[in-house]
């Protein structure tokens, strides 16, 4: 079980607990429940890359305590 911090552009920080083998799509569903928006409206970019929904957190090397921008 890992805990990922999601920061949105308005300064709100959300912490979501997930497994490393969960996909980015699963993380979006959990984040949407905390933020109050639909998962298909959430983008998780990292520099020039936007995380794909079908790839796991472990494949992107997202570990416990990682921080991700939420758009």
N, CA and C atoms as an extended XYZ file, in Angstrom:
213
Properties=species:S:1:pos:R:3:atomname:S:1:resname:S:1:resid:I:1 pbc="F F F"
N         0.847       -1.170        0.000 N   UNK     1
C         0.000        0.000        0.000 CA  UNK     1
C         0.900        1.244        0.000 C   UNK     1
N         0.645        2.137       -0.926 N   UNK     2
C         1.415        3.374       -1.006 CA  UNK     2
C         0.467        4.561       -0.874 C   UNK     2
N         1.025        5.704       -0.504 N   UNK     3
C         0.247        6.935       -0.408 CA  UNK     3
C         0.846        7.958       -1.370 C   UNK     3
N         0.002        8.477       -2.262 N   UNK     4
C         0.433        9.429       -3.287 CA  UNK     4
C        -0.218       10.771       -3.004 C   UNK     4
N         0.562       11.850       -3.054 N   UNK     5
C         0.035       13.198       -2.863 CA  UNK     5
C        -0.273       13.812       -4.220 C   UNK     5
N        -1.490       14.318       -4.364 N   UNK     6
C        -1.908       14.974       -5.594 CA  UNK     6
C        -2.143       16.444       -5.295 C   UNK     6
N        -1.489       17.317       -6.037 N   UNK     7
C        -1.630       18.764       -5.862 CA  UNK     7
C        -2.351       19.339       -7.074 C   UNK     7
N        -3.416       20.126       -6.813 N   UNK     8
C        -4.081       20.764       -7.947 CA  UNK     8
C        -3.586       22.197       -8.090 C   UNK     8
N        -4.039       22.878       -9.117 N   UNK     9
C        -3.554       24.226       -9.415 CA  UNK     9
C        -4.040       25.260       -8.409 C   UNK     9
N        -5.064       24.941       -7.633 N   UNK    10
C        -5.597       25.883       -6.652 CA  UNK    10
C        -4.942       25.741       -5.284 C   UNK    10
N        -3.982       24.849       -5.164 N   UNK    11
C        -3.259       24.685       -3.918 CA  UNK    11
C        -3.824       23.618       -3.006 C   UNK    11
N        -4.833       22.908       -3.431 N   UNK    12
C        -5.423       21.852       -2.624 CA  UNK    12
C        -4.587       20.589       -2.770 C   UNK    12
N        -4.256       19.959       -1.651 N   UNK    13
C        -3.456       18.750       -1.655 CA  UNK    13
C        -4.330       17.586       -1.200 C   UNK    13
N        -4.333       16.526       -1.982 N   UNK    14
C        -5.122       15.335       -1.695 CA  UNK    14
C        -4.172       14.158       -1.574 C   UNK    14
N        -4.353       13.356       -0.526 N   UNK    15
C        -3.548       12.143       -0.367 CA  UNK    15
C        -4.427       10.940       -0.634 C   UNK    15
N        -3.954       10.083       -1.535 N   UNK    16
C        -4.715        8.917       -1.958 CA  UNK    16
C        -3.888        7.668       -1.680 C   UNK    16
N        -4.509        6.667       -1.056 N   UNK    17
C        -3.836        5.396       -0.815 CA  UNK    17
C        -4.204        4.431       -1.916 C   UNK    17
N        -3.189        3.719       -2.404 N   UNK    18
C        -3.377        2.833       -3.550 CA  UNK    18
C        -2.321        1.733       -3.484 C   UNK    18
N        -2.465        0.730       -4.311 N   UNK    19
C        -1.454       -0.316       -4.451 CA  UNK    19
C        -0.543        0.025       -5.626 C   UNK    19
N         0.680       -0.485       -5.598 N   UNK    20
C         1.617       -0.210       -6.687 CA  UNK    20
C         1.177       -0.841       -7.997 C   UNK    20
N         0.403       -1.918       -7.931 N   UNK    21
C        -0.036       -2.575       -9.167 CA  UNK    21
C        -1.336       -1.992       -9.708 C   UNK    21
N        -1.902       -0.988       -9.053 N   UNK    22
C        -3.074       -0.290       -9.585 CA  UNK    22
C        -2.667        0.551      -10.786 C   UNK    22
N        -3.619        0.793      -11.660 N   UNK    23
C        -3.330        1.596      -12.846 CA  UNK    23
C        -3.554        3.077      -12.554 C   UNK    23
N        -3.118        3.912      -13.474 N   UNK    24
C        -3.354        5.351      -13.370 CA  UNK    24
C        -4.850        5.631      -13.390 C   UNK    24
N        -5.609        4.850      -14.157 N   UNK    25
C        -7.063        4.995      -14.192 CA  UNK    25
C        -7.691        4.747      -12.828 C   UNK    25
N        -7.177        3.748      -12.103 N   UNK    26
C        -7.663        3.482      -10.741 CA  UNK    26
C        -7.338        4.644       -9.813 C   UNK    26
N        -6.142        5.213       -9.970 N   UNK    27
C        -5.747        6.357       -9.156 CA  UNK    27
C        -6.636        7.564       -9.442 C   UNK    27
N        -7.006        7.753      -10.699 N   UNK    28
C        -7.905        8.853      -11.062 CA  UNK    28
C        -9.277        8.682      -10.430 C   UNK    28
N        -9.773        7.449      -10.371 N   UNK    29
C       -11.068        7.190       -9.748 CA  UNK    29
C       -11.026        7.520       -8.260 C   UNK    29
N        -9.946        7.123       -7.587 N   UNK    30
C        -9.803        7.435       -6.166 CA  UNK    30
C        -9.659        8.936       -5.939 C   UNK    30
N        -8.904        9.606       -6.794 N   UNK    31
C        -8.717       11.053       -6.665 CA  UNK    31
C       -10.020       11.793       -6.932 C   UNK    31
N       -10.803       11.315       -7.890 N   UNK    32
C       -12.080       11.957       -8.222 CA  UNK    32
C       -13.041       11.896       -7.042 C   UNK    32
N       -12.983       10.820       -6.279 N   UNK    33
C       -13.839       10.708       -5.101 CA  UNK    33
C       -13.464       11.738       -4.038 C   UNK    33
N       -12.190       12.054       -3.917 N   UNK    34
C       -11.737       13.054       -2.942 CA  UNK    34
C       -11.976       14.477       -3.423 C   UNK    34
N       -11.752       14.721       -4.695 N   UNK    35
C       -11.828       16.076       -5.242 CA  UNK    35
C       -13.261       16.472       -5.572 C   UNK    35
N       -14.068       15.514       -6.030 N   UNK    36
C       -15.449       15.810       -6.369 CA  UNK    36
C       -15.664       16.115       -7.838 C   UNK    36
N       -14.846       15.541       -8.687 N   UNK    37
C       -14.999       15.707      -10.129 CA  UNK    37
C       -15.001       14.337      -10.788 C   UNK    37
N       -15.285       14.283      -12.071 N   UNK    38
C       -15.313       13.004      -12.774 CA  UNK    38
C       -13.894       12.567      -13.150 C   UNK    38
N       -13.634       11.258      -13.111 N   UNK    39
C       -12.274       10.777      -13.425 CA  UNK    39
C       -11.819       11.093      -14.842 C   UNK    39
N       -12.743       11.185      -15.796 N   UNK    40
C       -12.321       11.473      -17.163 CA  UNK    40
C       -11.954       12.939      -17.371 C   UNK    40
N       -12.190       13.781      -16.382 N   UNK    41
C       -11.793       15.190      -16.448 CA  UNK    41
C       -10.445       15.442      -15.787 C   UNK    41
N        -9.846       14.411      -15.225 N   UNK    42
C        -8.572       14.550      -14.516 CA  UNK    42
C        -7.428       14.159      -15.447 C   UNK    42
N        -6.394       15.008      -15.491 N   UNK    43
C        -5.156       14.694      -16.204 CA  UNK    43
C        -4.030       14.694      -15.193 C   UNK    43
N        -3.104       13.775      -15.345 N   UNK    44
C        -1.941       13.689      -14.469 CA  UNK    44
C        -0.677       13.832      -15.316 C   UNK    44
N        -0.217       15.064      -15.547 N   UNK    45
C         0.984       15.260      -16.369 CA  UNK    45
C         2.269       15.235      -15.535 C   UNK    45
N         3.361       14.874      -16.195 N   UNK    46
C         4.693       14.981      -15.607 CA  UNK    46
C         5.608       15.513      -16.692 C   UNK    46
N         6.015       16.744      -16.555 N   UNK    47
C         6.808       17.473      -17.541 CA  UNK    47
C         6.117       17.441      -18.895 C   UNK    47
N         6.656       16.751      -19.869 N   UNK    48
C         6.058       16.704      -21.208 CA  UNK    48
C         5.188       15.466      -21.420 C   UNK    48
N         5.047       14.621      -20.405 N   UNK    49
C         4.348       13.346      -20.514 CA  UNK    49
C         3.031       13.387      -19.742 C   UNK    49
N         1.967       12.896      -20.340 N   UNK    50
C         0.698       12.735      -19.630 CA  UNK    50
C         0.532       11.252      -19.359 C   UNK    50
N         0.333       10.902      -18.083 N   UNK    51
C         0.207        9.501      -17.704 CA  UNK    51
C        -0.989        8.847      -18.391 C   UNK    51
N        -0.787        7.653      -18.932 N   UNK    52
C        -1.830        6.871      -19.612 CA  UNK    52
C        -2.604        6.055      -18.577 C   UNK    52
N        -3.908        5.903      -18.791 N   UNK    53
C        -4.787        5.252      -17.814 CA  UNK    53
C        -4.511        3.763      -17.623 C   UNK    53
N        -4.022        3.071      -18.623 N   UNK    54
C        -3.890        1.617      -18.546 CA  UNK    54
C        -2.536        1.141      -18.004 C   UNK    54
N        -1.629        2.048      -17.690 N   UNK    55
C        -0.296        1.677      -17.209 CA  UNK    55
C        -0.270        1.766      -15.686 C   UNK    55
N         0.422        0.840      -15.043 N   UNK    56
C         0.416        0.767      -13.578 CA  UNK    56
C         1.324        1.822      -12.956 C   UNK    56
N         1.101        2.059      -11.680 N   UNK    57
C         1.918        3.022      -10.939 CA  UNK    57
C         3.371        2.559      -10.852 C   UNK    57
N         3.577        1.261      -10.704 N   UNK    58
C         4.939        0.718      -10.622 CA  UNK    58
C         5.696        0.933      -11.931 C   UNK    58
N         5.007        0.850      -13.062 N   UNK    59
C         5.664        1.069      -14.354 CA  UNK    59
C         6.142        2.511      -14.506 C   UNK    59
N         5.410        3.444      -13.917 N   UNK    60
C         5.828        4.851      -13.941 CA  UNK    60
C         6.750        5.196      -12.764 C   UNK    60
N         7.100        4.196      -11.967 N   UNK    61
C         7.975        4.359      -10.802 CA  UNK    61
C         7.397        5.349       -9.793 C   UNK    61
N         6.090        5.282       -9.590 N   UNK    62
C         5.423        6.083       -8.561 CA  UNK    62
C         5.462        5.269       -7.281 C   UNK    62
N         6.128        5.815       -6.269 N   UNK    63
C         6.342        5.093       -5.020 CA  UNK    63
C         5.635        5.807       -3.876 C   UNK    63
N         5.749        5.250       -2.689 N   UNK    64
C         5.137        5.826       -1.498 CA  UNK    64
C         5.706        7.222       -1.251 C   UNK    64
N         4.814        8.188       -1.090 N   UNK    65
C         5.225        9.568       -0.845 CA  UNK    65
C         5.443       10.384       -2.090 C   UNK    65
N         5.206        9.821       -3.260 N   UNK    66
C         5.385       10.565       -4.517 CA  UNK    66
C         4.350       11.679       -4.629 C   UNK    66
N         4.727       12.738       -5.291 N   UNK    67
C         3.825       13.857       -5.531 CA  UNK    67
C         3.550       14.012       -7.024 C   UNK    67
N         2.277       14.203       -7.365 N   UNK    68
C         1.859       14.325       -8.759 CA  UNK    68
C         0.980       15.562       -8.885 C   UNK    68
N         1.163       16.307       -9.979 N   UNK    69
C         0.294       17.443      -10.258 CA  UNK    69
C        -1.040       16.956      -10.806 C   UNK    69
N        -2.098       17.596      -10.400 N   UNK    70
C        -3.455       17.198      -10.765 CA  UNK    70
C        -4.087       18.318      -11.586 C   UNK    70
N        -4.471       18.028      -12.826 N   UNK    71
C        -5.114       19.011      -13.692 CA  UNK    71
C        -6.454       18.515      -14.140 C   UNK    71
